[in-house]
């Protein structure tokens, strides 16, 4: 898959697009809010 939806805007949340409190942990590149949702989906229940 070579879908480049975000182009050079890779420093923003890949879910909602904001660049506030971007978390690059685990190479998720999501903001703090979205990270919570992603974390839950991935099984990081300690963030819930
Ligand atoms: Zn977000």
mmCIF file of the protein (N, C-alpha, C, O) and its ligand, coordinates in Angstrom:
data_MODEL
# 
_entry.id   MODEL 
# 
loop_
_entity.id 
_entity.type 
_entity.pdbx_number_of_molecules 
1 polymer     1 
2 non-polymer 1 
# 
_entity_poly.entity_id                      1 
_entity_poly.type                           'polypeptide(L)' 
_entity_poly.nstd_linkage                   no 
_entity_poly.nstd_monomer                   no 
_entity_poly.pdbx_seq_one_letter_code       
;(UNK)(UNK)(UNK)(UNK)(UNK)(UNK)(UNK)(UNK)(UNK)(UNK)(UNK)(UNK)(UNK)(UNK)(UNK)(UNK)
(UNK)(UNK)(UNK)(UNK)(UNK)(UNK)(UNK)(UNK)(UNK)(UNK)(UNK)(UNK)(UNK)(UNK)(UNK)(UNK)
(UNK)(UNK)(UNK)(UNK)(UNK)(UNK)(UNK)(UNK)(UNK)(UNK)(UNK)(UNK)(UNK)(UNK)(UNK)(UNK)
;
_entity_poly.pdbx_seq_one_letter_code_can   XXXXXXXXXXXXXXXXXXXXXXXXXXXXXXXXXXXXXXXXXXXXXXXX 
_entity_poly.pdbx_strand_id                 A 
# 
loop_
_entity_poly_seq.entity_id 
_entity_poly_seq.num 
_entity_poly_seq.mon_id 
_entity_poly_seq.hetero 
1 1  UNK n 
1 2  UNK n 
1 3  UNK n 
1 4  UNK n 
1 5  UNK n 
1 6  UNK n 
1 7  UNK n 
1 8  UNK n 
1 9  UNK n 
1 10 UNK n 
1 11 UNK n 
1 12 UNK n 
1 13 UNK n 
1 14 UNK n 
1 15 UNK n 
1 16 UNK n 
1 17 UNK n 
1 18 UNK n 
1 19 UNK n 
1 20 UNK n 
1 21 UNK n 
1 22 UNK n 
1 23 UNK n 
1 24 UNK n 
1 25 UNK n 
1 26 UNK n 
1 27 UNK n 
1 28 UNK n 
1 29 UNK n 
1 30 UNK n 
1 31 UNK n 
1 32 UNK n 
1 33 UNK n 
1 34 UNK n 
1 35 UNK n 
1 36 UNK n 
1 37 UNK n 
1 38 UNK n 
1 39 UNK n 
1 40 UNK n 
1 41 UNK n 
1 42 UNK n 
1 43 UNK n 
1 44 UNK n 
1 45 UNK n 
1 46 UNK n 
1 47 UNK n 
1 48 UNK n 
# 
loop_
_struct_asym.id 
_struct_asym.entity_id 
A 1 
B 2 
# 
loop_
_chem_comp.id 
_chem_comp.type 
_chem_comp.mon_nstd_flag 
UNK 'L-peptide linking' . 
ZN  non-polymer         . 
# 
_pdbx_entity_nonpoly.entity_id   2 
_pdbx_entity_nonpoly.name        ? 
_pdbx_entity_nonpoly.comp_id     ZN 
# 
_pdbx_nonpoly_scheme.asym_id         B 
_pdbx_nonpoly_scheme.entity_id       2 
_pdbx_nonpoly_scheme.mon_id          ZN 
_pdbx_nonpoly_scheme.ndb_seq_num     1 
_pdbx_nonpoly_scheme.pdb_seq_num     101 
_pdbx_nonpoly_scheme.auth_seq_num    101 
_pdbx_nonpoly_scheme.pdb_mon_id      ZN 
_pdbx_nonpoly_scheme.auth_mon_id     ZN 
_pdbx_nonpoly_scheme.pdb_strand_id   A 
_pdbx_nonpoly_scheme.pdb_ins_code    . 
# 
loop_
_atom_site.group_PDB 
_atom_site.id 
_atom_site.type_symbol 
_atom_site.label_atom_id 
_atom_site.label_alt_id 
_atom_site.label_comp_id 
_atom_site.label_asym_id 
_atom_site.label_entity_id 
_atom_site.label_seq_id 
_atom_site.pdbx_PDB_ins_code 
_atom_site.Cartn_x 
_atom_site.Cartn_y 
_atom_site.Cartn_z 
_atom_site.occupancy 
_atom_site.B_iso_or_equiv 
_atom_site.pdbx_formal_charge 
_atom_site.auth_seq_id 
_atom_site.auth_comp_id 
_atom_site.auth_asym_id 
_atom_site.auth_atom_id 
_atom_site.pdbx_PDB_model_num 
ATOM   1   N  N  . UNK A 1 1  ? 0.841  -1.205 0.000  1.00 0.00 ? 1   UNK A N  1 
ATOM   2   C  CA . UNK A 1 1  ? 0.000  0.000  0.000  1.00 0.00 ? 1   UNK A CA 1 
ATOM   3   C  C  . UNK A 1 1  ? 0.875  1.254  0.000  1.00 0.00 ? 1   UNK A C  1 
ATOM   4   O  O  . UNK A 1 1  ? 1.757  1.386  0.849  1.00 0.00 ? 1   UNK A O  1 
ATOM   5   N  N  . UNK A 1 2  ? 0.654  2.145  -0.906 1.00 0.00 ? 2   UNK A N  1 
ATOM   6   C  CA . UNK A 1 2  ? 1.449  3.375  -0.954 1.00 0.00 ? 2   UNK A CA 1 
ATOM   7   C  C  . UNK A 1 2  ? 0.547  4.591  -0.908 1.00 0.00 ? 2   UNK A C  1 
ATOM   8   O  O  . UNK A 1 2  ? 0.747  5.568  -1.629 1.00 0.00 ? 2   UNK A O  1 
ATOM   9   N  N  . UNK A 1 3  ? -0.430 4.509  -0.059 1.00 0.00 ? 3   UNK A N  1 
ATOM   10  C  CA . UNK A 1 3  ? -1.357 5.627  0.072  1.00 0.00 ? 3   UNK A CA 1 
ATOM   11  C  C  . UNK A 1 3  ? -0.712 6.769  0.853  1.00 0.00 ? 3   UNK A C  1 
ATOM   12  O  O  . UNK A 1 3  ? -0.407 6.628  2.037  1.00 0.00 ? 3   UNK A O  1 
ATOM   13  N  N  . UNK A 1 4  ? -0.511 7.884  0.190  1.00 0.00 ? 4   UNK A N  1 
ATOM   14  C  CA . UNK A 1 4  ? 0.101  9.025  0.862  1.00 0.00 ? 4   UNK A CA 1 
ATOM   15  C  C  . UNK A 1 4  ? -0.954 10.103 1.099  1.00 0.00 ? 4   UNK A C  1 
ATOM   16  O  O  . UNK A 1 4  ? -1.069 11.080 0.358  1.00 0.00 ? 4   UNK A O  1 
ATOM   17  N  N  . UNK A 1 5  ? -1.689 9.886  2.128  1.00 0.00 ? 5   UNK A N  1 
ATOM   18  C  CA . UNK A 1 5  ? -2.778 10.806 2.418  1.00 0.00 ? 5   UNK A CA 1 
ATOM   19  C  C  . UNK A 1 5  ? -2.288 12.093 3.046  1.00 0.00 ? 5   UNK A C  1 
ATOM   20  O  O  . UNK A 1 5  ? -2.892 13.151 2.871  1.00 0.00 ? 5   UNK A O  1 
ATOM   21  N  N  . UNK A 1 6  ? -1.181 11.998 3.787  1.00 0.00 ? 6   UNK A N  1 
ATOM   22  C  CA . UNK A 1 6  ? -0.785 13.115 4.633  1.00 0.00 ? 6   UNK A CA 1 
ATOM   23  C  C  . UNK A 1 6  ? 0.419  13.891 4.092  1.00 0.00 ? 6   UNK A C  1 
ATOM   24  O  O  . UNK A 1 6  ? 0.715  14.988 4.565  1.00 0.00 ? 6   UNK A O  1 
ATOM   25  N  N  . UNK A 1 7  ? 1.108  13.324 3.105  1.00 0.00 ? 7   UNK A N  1 
ATOM   26  C  CA . UNK A 1 7  ? 2.206  14.041 2.483  1.00 0.00 ? 7   UNK A CA 1 
ATOM   27  C  C  . UNK A 1 7  ? 3.236  14.533 3.468  1.00 0.00 ? 7   UNK A C  1 
ATOM   28  O  O  . UNK A 1 7  ? 3.706  13.766 4.308  1.00 0.00 ? 7   UNK A O  1 
ATOM   29  N  N  . UNK A 1 8  ? 3.600  15.813 3.379  1.00 0.00 ? 8   UNK A N  1 
ATOM   30  C  CA . UNK A 1 8  ? 4.653  16.357 4.221  1.00 0.00 ? 8   UNK A CA 1 
ATOM   31  C  C  . UNK A 1 8  ? 4.136  16.703 5.609  1.00 0.00 ? 8   UNK A C  1 
ATOM   32  O  O  . UNK A 1 8  ? 4.914  17.052 6.497  1.00 0.00 ? 8   UNK A O  1 
ATOM   33  N  N  . UNK A 1 9  ? 2.835  16.609 5.795  1.00 0.00 ? 9   UNK A N  1 
ATOM   34  C  CA . UNK A 1 9  ? 2.256  16.951 7.096  1.00 0.00 ? 9   UNK A CA 1 
ATOM   35  C  C  . UNK A 1 9  ? 2.347  15.761 8.028  1.00 0.00 ? 9   UNK A C  1 
ATOM   36  O  O  . UNK A 1 9  ? 1.381  15.405 8.703  1.00 0.00 ? 9   UNK A O  1 
ATOM   37  N  N  . UNK A 1 10 ? 3.507  15.159 8.057  1.00 0.00 ? 10  UNK A N  1 
ATOM   38  C  CA . UNK A 1 10 ? 3.668  13.949 8.849  1.00 0.00 ? 10  UNK A CA 1 
ATOM   39  C  C  . UNK A 1 10 ? 3.884  14.267 10.316 1.00 0.00 ? 10  UNK A C  1 
ATOM   40  O  O  . UNK A 1 10 ? 3.929  13.367 11.154 1.00 0.00 ? 10  UNK A O  1 
ATOM   41  N  N  . UNK A 1 11 ? 4.018  15.539 10.623 1.00 0.00 ? 11  UNK A N  1 
ATOM   42  C  CA . UNK A 1 11 ? 4.253  15.901 12.015 1.00 0.00 ? 11  UNK A CA 1 
ATOM   43  C  C  . UNK A 1 11 ? 2.971  16.295 12.720 1.00 0.00 ? 11  UNK A C  1 
ATOM   44  O  O  . UNK A 1 11 ? 2.994  16.996 13.731 1.00 0.00 ? 11  UNK A O  1 
ATOM   45  N  N  . UNK A 1 12 ? 1.873  15.845 12.187 1.00 0.00 ? 12  UNK A N  1 
ATOM   46  C  CA . UNK A 1 12 ? 0.595  16.103 12.837 1.00 0.00 ? 12  UNK A CA 1 
ATOM   47  C  C  . UNK A 1 12 ? -0.125 14.777 13.074 1.00 0.00 ? 12  UNK A C  1 
ATOM   48  O  O  . UNK A 1 12 ? 0.222  13.752 12.487 1.00 0.00 ? 12  UNK A O  1 
ATOM   49  N  N  . UNK A 1 13 ? -1.103 14.817 13.918 1.00 0.00 ? 13  UNK A N  1 
ATOM   50  C  CA . UNK A 1 13 ? -1.840 13.614 14.242 1.00 0.00 ? 13  UNK A CA 1 
ATOM   51  C  C  . UNK A 1 13 ? -2.412 12.989 12.972 1.00 0.00 ? 13  UNK A C  1 
ATOM   52  O  O  . UNK A 1 13 ? -3.081 13.664 12.189 1.00 0.00 ? 13  UNK A O  1 
ATOM   53  N  N  . UNK A 1 14 ? -2.152 11.724 12.775 1.00 0.00 ? 14  UNK A N  1 
ATOM   54  C  CA . UNK A 1 14 ? -2.620 11.075 11.556 1.00 0.00 ? 14  UNK A CA 1 
ATOM   55  C  C  . UNK A 1 14 ? -4.092 10.713 11.636 1.00 0.00 ? 14  UNK A C  1 
ATOM   56  O  O  . UNK A 1 14 ? -4.677 10.214 10.675 1.00 0.00 ? 14  UNK A O  1 
ATOM   57  N  N  . UNK A 1 15 ? -4.680 10.970 12.789 1.00 0.00 ? 15  UNK A N  1 
ATOM   58  C  CA . UNK A 1 15 ? -6.095 10.654 12.948 1.00 0.00 ? 15  UNK A CA 1 
ATOM   59  C  C  . UNK A 1 15 ? -6.945 11.905 12.795 1.00 0.00 ? 15  UNK A C  1 
ATOM   60  O  O  . UNK A 1 15 ? -7.873 11.938 11.987 1.00 0.00 ? 15  UNK A O  1 
ATOM   61  N  N  . UNK A 1 16 ? -6.628 12.926 13.567 1.00 0.00 ? 16  UNK A N  1 
ATOM   62  C  CA . UNK A 1 16 ? -7.455 14.133 13.526 1.00 0.00 ? 16  UNK A CA 1 
ATOM   63  C  C  . UNK A 1 16 ? -6.729 15.310 12.883 1.00 0.00 ? 16  UNK A C  1 
ATOM   64  O  O  . UNK A 1 16 ? -7.357 16.311 12.538 1.00 0.00 ? 16  UNK A O  1 
ATOM   65  N  N  . UNK A 1 17 ? -5.412 15.200 12.720 1.00 0.00 ? 17  UNK A N  1 
ATOM   66  C  CA . UNK A 1 17 ? -4.701 16.232 11.983 1.00 0.00 ? 17  UNK A CA 1 
ATOM   67  C  C  . UNK A 1 17 ? -4.070 17.314 12.831 1.00 0.00 ? 17  UNK A C  1 
ATOM   68  O  O  . UNK A 1 17 ? -3.298 18.124 12.319 1.00 0.00 ? 17  UNK A O  1 
ATOM   69  N  N  . UNK A 1 18 ? -4.376 17.345 14.102 1.00 0.00 ? 18  UNK A N  1 
ATOM   70  C  CA . UNK A 1 18 ? -3.801 18.383 14.941 1.00 0.00 ? 18  UNK A CA 1 
ATOM   71  C  C  . UNK A 1 18 ? -2.328 18.099 15.213 1.00 0.00 ? 18  UNK A C  1 
ATOM   72  O  O  . UNK A 1 18 ? -1.868 16.962 15.103 1.00 0.00 ? 18  UNK A O  1 
ATOM   73  N  N  . UNK A 1 19 ? -1.601 19.147 15.566 1.00 0.00 ? 19  UNK A N  1 
ATOM   74  C  CA . UNK A 1 19 ? -0.195 18.915 15.892 1.00 0.00 ? 19  UNK A CA 1 
ATOM   75  C  C  . UNK A 1 19 ? 0.068  19.322 17.342 1.00 0.00 ? 19  UNK A C  1 
ATOM   76  O  O  . UNK A 1 19 ? 1.184  19.694 17.703 1.00 0.00 ? 19  UNK A O  1 
ATOM   77  N  N  . UNK A 1 20 ? -0.943 19.247 18.137 1.00 0.00 ? 20  UNK A N  1 
ATOM   78  C  CA . UNK A 1 20 ? -0.799 19.573 19.542 1.00 0.00 ? 20  UNK A CA 1 
ATOM   79  C  C  . UNK A 1 20 ? -0.512 18.311 20.341 1.00 0.00 ? 20  UNK A C  1 
ATOM   80  O  O  . UNK A 1 20 ? -1.228 17.314 20.240 1.00 0.00 ? 20  UNK A O  1 
ATOM   81  N  N  . UNK A 1 21 ? 0.550  18.376 21.136 1.00 0.00 ? 21  UNK A N  1 
ATOM   82  C  CA . UNK A 1 21 ? 0.932  17.216 21.942 1.00 0.00 ? 21  UNK A CA 1 
ATOM   83  C  C  . UNK A 1 21 ? 1.048  15.946 21.106 1.00 0.00 ? 21  UNK A C  1 
ATOM   84  O  O  . UNK A 1 21 ? 0.481  14.906 21.443 1.00 0.00 ? 21  UNK A O  1 
ATOM   85  N  N  . UNK A 1 22 ? 1.769  16.050 20.046 1.00 0.00 ? 22  UNK A N  1 
ATOM   86  C  CA . UNK A 1 22 ? 1.939  14.887 19.181 1.00 0.00 ? 22  UNK A CA 1 
ATOM   87  C  C  . UNK A 1 22 ? 2.784  13.823 19.870 1.00 0.00 ? 22  UNK A C  1 
ATOM   88  O  O  . UNK A 1 22 ? 3.854  14.108 20.407 1.00 0.00 ? 22  UNK A O  1 
ATOM   89  N  N  . UNK A 1 23 ? 2.295  12.621 19.843 1.00 0.00 ? 23  UNK A N  1 
ATOM   90  C  CA . UNK A 1 23 ? 3.010  11.507 20.449 1.00 0.00 ? 23  UNK A CA 1 
ATOM   91  C  C  . UNK A 1 23 ? 3.591  10.631 19.354 1.00 0.00 ? 23  UNK A C  1 
ATOM   92  O  O  . UNK A 1 23 ? 2.866  10.070 18.532 1.00 0.00 ? 23  UNK A O  1 
ATOM   93  N  N  . UNK A 1 24 ? 4.912  10.524 19.360 1.00 0.00 ? 24  UNK A N  1 
ATOM   94  C  CA . UNK A 1 24 ? 5.556  9.706  18.332 1.00 0.00 ? 24  UNK A CA 1 
ATOM   95  C  C  . UNK A 1 24 ? 5.946  8.341  18.880 1.00 0.00 ? 24  UNK A C  1 
ATOM   96  O  O  . UNK A 1 24 ? 6.621  7.555  18.216 1.00 0.00 ? 24  UNK A O  1 
ATOM   97  N  N  . UNK A 1 25 ? 5.514  8.083  20.082 1.00 0.00 ? 25  UNK A N  1 
ATOM   98  C  CA . UNK A 1 25 ? 5.828  6.799  20.686 1.00 0.00 ? 25  UNK A CA 1 
ATOM   99  C  C  . UNK A 1 25 ? 5.234  5.680  19.844 1.00 0.00 ? 25  UNK A C  1 
ATOM   100 O  O  . UNK A 1 25 ? 4.127  5.787  19.316 1.00 0.00 ? 25  UNK A O  1 
ATOM   101 N  N  . UNK A 1 26 ? 5.997  4.617  19.736 1.00 0.00 ? 26  UNK A N  1 
ATOM   102 C  CA . UNK A 1 26 ? 5.567  3.461  18.938 1.00 0.00 ? 26  UNK A CA 1 
ATOM   103 C  C  . UNK A 1 26 ? 5.331  3.856  17.483 1.00 0.00 ? 26  UNK A C  1 
ATOM   104 O  O  . UNK A 1 26 ? 4.719  3.105  16.724 1.00 0.00 ? 26  UNK A O  1 
ATOM   105 N  N  . UNK A 1 27 ? 5.818  5.034  17.096 1.00 0.00 ? 27  UNK A N  1 
ATOM   106 C  CA . UNK A 1 27 ? 5.646  5.522  15.710 1.00 0.00 ? 27  UNK A CA 1 
ATOM   107 C  C  . UNK A 1 27 ? 4.173  5.616  15.333 1.00 0.00 ? 27  UNK A C  1 
ATOM   108 O  O  . UNK A 1 27 ? 3.790  5.329  14.198 1.00 0.00 ? 27  UNK A O  1 
ATOM   109 N  N  . UNK A 1 28 ? 3.380  6.009  16.269 1.00 0.00 ? 28  UNK A N  1 
ATOM   110 C  CA . UNK A 1 28 ? 1.961  6.130  15.986 1.00 0.00 ? 28  UNK A CA 1 
ATOM   111 C  C  . UNK A 1 28 ? 1.655  7.478  15.363 1.00 0.00 ? 28  UNK A C  1 
ATOM   112 O  O  . UNK A 1 28 ? 0.777  7.592  14.508 1.00 0.00 ? 28  UNK A O  1 
ATOM   113 N  N  . UNK A 1 29 ? 2.386  8.507  15.798 1.00 0.00 ? 29  UNK A N  1 
ATOM   114 C  CA . UNK A 1 29 ? 2.179  9.873  15.321 1.00 0.00 ? 29  UNK A CA 1 
ATOM   115 C  C  . UNK A 1 29 ? 0.732  10.318 15.487 1.00 0.00 ? 29  UNK A C  1 
ATOM   116 O  O  . UNK A 1 29 ? 0.057  10.674 14.521 1.00 0.00 ? 29  UNK A O  1 
ATOM   117 N  N  . UNK A 1 30 ? 0.286  10.289 16.702 1.00 0.00 ? 30  UNK A N  1 
ATOM   118 C  CA . UNK A 1 30 ? -1.058 10.757 16.992 1.00 0.00 ? 30  UNK A CA 1 
ATOM   119 C  C  . UNK A 1 30 ? -0.998 11.729 18.164 1.00 0.00 ? 30  UNK A C  1 
ATOM   120 O  O  . UNK A 1 30 ? -0.029 11.728 18.924 1.00 0.00 ? 30  UNK A O  1 
ATOM   121 N  N  . UNK A 1 31 ? -2.006 12.540 18.311 1.00 0.00 ? 31  UNK A N  1 
ATOM   122 C  CA . UNK A 1 31 ? -2.018 13.494 19.400 1.00 0.00 ? 31  UNK A CA 1 
ATOM   123 C  C  . UNK A 1 31 ? -2.435 12.792 20.696 1.00 0.00 ? 31  UNK A C  1 
ATOM   124 O  O  . UNK A 1 31 ? -2.823 11.624 20.689 1.00 0.00 ? 31  UNK A O  1 
ATOM   125 N  N  . UNK A 1 32 ? -2.350 13.515 21.784 1.00 0.00 ? 32  UNK A N  1 
ATOM   126 C  CA . UNK A 1 32 ? -2.641 12.915 23.076 1.00 0.00 ? 32  UNK A CA 1 
ATOM   127 C  C  . UNK A 1 32 ? -4.039 12.345 23.151 1.00 0.00 ? 32  UNK A C  1 
ATOM   128 O  O  . UNK A 1 32 ? -4.250 11.271 23.713 1.00 0.00 ? 32  UNK A O  1 
ATOM   129 N  N  . UNK A 1 33 ? -4.995 13.063 22.585 1.00 0.00 ? 33  UNK A N  1 
ATOM   130 C  CA . UNK A 1 33 ? -6.378 12.579 22.646 1.00 0.00 ? 33  UNK A CA 1 
ATOM   131 C  C  . UNK A 1 33 ? -6.552 11.281 21.871 1.00 0.00 ? 33  UNK A C  1 
ATOM   132 O  O  . UNK A 1 33 ? -7.088 10.299 22.384 1.00 0.00 ? 33  UNK A O  1 
ATOM   133 N  N  . UNK A 1 34 ? -6.094 11.295 20.643 1.00 0.00 ? 34  UNK A N  1 
ATOM   134 C  CA . UNK A 1 34 ? -6.260 10.114 19.802 1.00 0.00 ? 34  UNK A CA 1 
ATOM   135 C  C  . UNK A 1 34 ? -5.429 8.958  20.327 1.00 0.00 ? 34  UNK A C  1 
ATOM   136 O  O  . UNK A 1 34 ? -5.792 7.795  20.153 1.00 0.00 ? 34  UNK A O  1 
ATOM   137 N  N  . UNK A 1 35 ? -4.311 9.277  20.970 1.00 0.00 ? 35  UNK A N  1 
ATOM   138 C  CA . UNK A 1 35 ? -3.462 8.213  21.491 1.00 0.00 ? 35  UNK A CA 1 
ATOM   139 C  C  . UNK A 1 35 ? -4.214 7.367  22.502 1.00 0.00 ? 35  UNK A C  1 
ATOM   140 O  O  . UNK A 1 35 ? -4.030 6.152  22.576 1.00 0.00 ? 35  UNK A O  1 
ATOM   141 N  N  . UNK A 1 36 ? -5.047 8.011  23.265 1.00 0.00 ? 36  UNK A N  1 
ATOM   142 C  CA . UNK A 1 36 ? -5.830 7.264  24.249 1.00 0.00 ? 36  UNK A CA 1 
ATOM   143 C  C  . UNK A 1 36 ? -6.727 6.246  23.562 1.00 0.00 ? 36  UNK A C  1 
ATOM   144 O  O  . UNK A 1 36 ? -6.837 5.099  23.997 1.00 0.00 ? 36  UNK A O  1 
ATOM   145 N  N  . UNK A 1 37 ? -7.365 6.681  22.483 1.00 0.00 ? 37  UNK A N  1 
ATOM   146 C  CA . UNK A 1 37 ? -8.244 5.763  21.761 1.00 0.00 ? 37  UNK A CA 1 
ATOM   147 C  C  . UNK A 1 37 ? -7.444 4.645  21.112 1.00 0.00 ? 37  UNK A C  1 
ATOM   148 O  O  . UNK A 1 37 ? -7.821 3.474  21.169 1.00 0.00 ? 37  UNK A O  1 
ATOM   149 N  N  . UNK A 1 38 ? -6.341 5.025  20.500 1.00 0.00 ? 38  UNK A N  1 
ATOM   150 C  CA . UNK A 1 38 ? -5.491 4.032  19.841 1.00 0.00 ? 38  UNK A CA 1 
ATOM   151 C  C  . UNK A 1 38 ? -4.921 3.075  20.862 1.00 0.00 ? 38  UNK A C  1 
ATOM   152 O  O  . UNK A 1 38 ? -4.848 1.869  20.631 1.00 0.00 ? 38  UNK A O  1 
ATOM   153 N  N  . UNK A 1 39 ? -4.520 3.620  21.985 1.00 0.00 ? 39  UNK A N  1 
ATOM   154 C  CA . UNK A 1 39 ? -3.922 2.791  23.030 1.00 0.00 ? 39  UNK A CA 1 
ATOM   155 C  C  . UNK A 1 39 ? -4.908 1.731  23.495 1.00 0.00 ? 39  UNK A C  1 
ATOM   156 O  O  . UNK A 1 39 ? -4.539 0.578  23.720 1.00 0.00 ? 39  UNK A O  1 
ATOM   157 N  N  . UNK A 1 40 ? -6.130 2.122  23.634 1.00 0.00 ? 40  UNK A N  1 
ATOM   158 C  CA . UNK A 1 40 ? -7.156 1.173  24.068 1.00 0.00 ? 40  UNK A CA 1 
ATOM   159 C  C  . UNK A 1 40 ? -7.337 0.084  23.011 1.00 0.00 ? 40  UNK A C  1 
ATOM   160 O  O  . UNK A 1 40 ? -7.448 -1.098 23.335 1.00 0.00 ? 40  UNK A O  1 
ATOM   161 N  N  . UNK A 1 41 ? -7.365 0.493  21.760 1.00 0.00 ? 41  UNK A N  1 
ATOM   162 C  CA . UNK A 1 41 ? -7.556 -0.471 20.684 1.00 0.00 ? 41  UNK A CA 1 
ATOM   163 C  C  . UNK A 1 41 ? -6.379 -1.433 20.589 1.00 0.00 ? 41  UNK A C  1 
ATOM   164 O  O  . UNK A 1 41 ? -6.533 -2.598 20.223 1.00 0.00 ? 41  UNK A O  1 
ATOM   165 N  N  . UNK A 1 42 ? -5.203 -0.920 20.928 1.00 0.00 ? 42  UNK A N  1 
ATOM   166 C  CA . UNK A 1 42 ? -4.011 -1.747 20.831 1.00 0.00 ? 42  UNK A CA 1 
ATOM   167 C  C  . UNK A 1 42 ? -3.805 -2.568 22.092 1.00 0.00 ? 42  UNK A C  1 
ATOM   168 O  O  . UNK A 1 42 ? -2.941 -3.444 22.137 1.00 0.00 ? 42  UNK A O  1 
ATOM   169 N  N  . UNK A 1 43 ? -4.589 -2.288 23.103 1.00 0.00 ? 43  UNK A N  1 
ATOM   170 C  CA . UNK A 1 43 ? -4.498 -3.089 24.303 1.00 0.00 ? 43  UNK A CA 1 
ATOM   171 C  C  . UNK A 1 43 ? -3.746 -2.440 25.434 1.00 0.00 ? 43  UNK A C  1 
ATOM   172 O  O  . UNK A 1 43 ? -3.499 -3.073 26.461 1.00 0.00 ? 43  UNK A O  1 
ATOM   173 N  N  . UNK A 1 44 ? -3.372 -1.167 25.262 1.00 0.00 ? 44  UNK A N  1 
ATOM   174 C  CA . UNK A 1 44 ? -2.693 -0.455 26.333 1.00 0.00 ? 44  UNK A CA 1 
ATOM   175 C  C  . UNK A 1 44 ? -3.723 0.087  27.318 1.00 0.00 ? 44  UNK A C  1 
ATOM   176 O  O  . UNK A 1 44 ? -3.976 1.290  27.387 1.00 0.00 ? 44  UNK A O  1 
ATOM   177 N  N  . UNK A 1 45 ? -4.285 -0.799 28.047 1.00 0.00 ? 45  UNK A N  1 
ATOM   178 C  CA . UNK A 1 45 ? -5.391 -0.414 28.912 1.00 0.00 ? 45  UNK A CA 1 
ATOM   179 C  C  . UNK A 1 45 ? -4.955 0.492  30.053 1.00 0.00 ? 45  UNK A C  1 
ATOM   180 O  O  . UNK A 1 45 ? -5.789 1.114  30.712 1.00 0.00 ? 45  UNK A O  1 
ATOM   181 N  N  . UNK A 1 46 ? -3.661 0.567  30.286 1.00 0.00 ? 46  UNK A N  1 
ATOM   182 C  CA . UNK A 1 46 ? -3.188 1.405  31.368 1.00 0.00 ? 46  UNK A CA 1 
ATOM   183 C  C  . UNK A 1 46 ? -3.370 2.885  31.063 1.00 0.00 ? 46  UNK A C  1 
ATOM   184 O  O  . UNK A 1 46 ? -3.234 3.726  31.952 1.00 0.00 ? 46  UNK A O  1 
ATOM   185 N  N  . UNK A 1 47 ? -3.674 3.204  29.817 1.00 0.00 ? 47  UNK A N  1 
ATOM   186 C  CA . UNK A 1 47 ? -3.884 4.589  29.438 1.00 0.00 ? 47  UNK A CA 1 
ATOM   187 C  C  . UNK A 1 47 ? -5.352 4.967  29.489 1.00 0.00 ? 47  UNK A C  1 
ATOM   188 O  O  . UNK A 1 47 ? -5.703 6.133  29.304 1.00 0.00 ? 47  UNK A O  1 
ATOM   189 N  N  . UNK A 1 48 ? -6.190 4.014  29.732 1.00 0.00 ? 48  UNK A N  1 
ATOM   190 C  CA . UNK A 1 48 ? -7.620 4.280  29.721 1.00 0.00 ? 48  UNK A CA 1 
ATOM   191 C  C  . UNK A 1 48 ? -8.076 4.899  31.030 1.00 0.00 ? 48  UNK A C  1 
ATOM   192 O  O  . UNK A 1 48 ? -9.261 5.190  31.195 1.00 0.00 ? 48  UNK A O  1 
HETATM 193 ZN ZN . ZN  B 2 .  ? -5.557 13.371 17.102 1.00 0.00 ? 101 ZN  A ZN 1 
# 
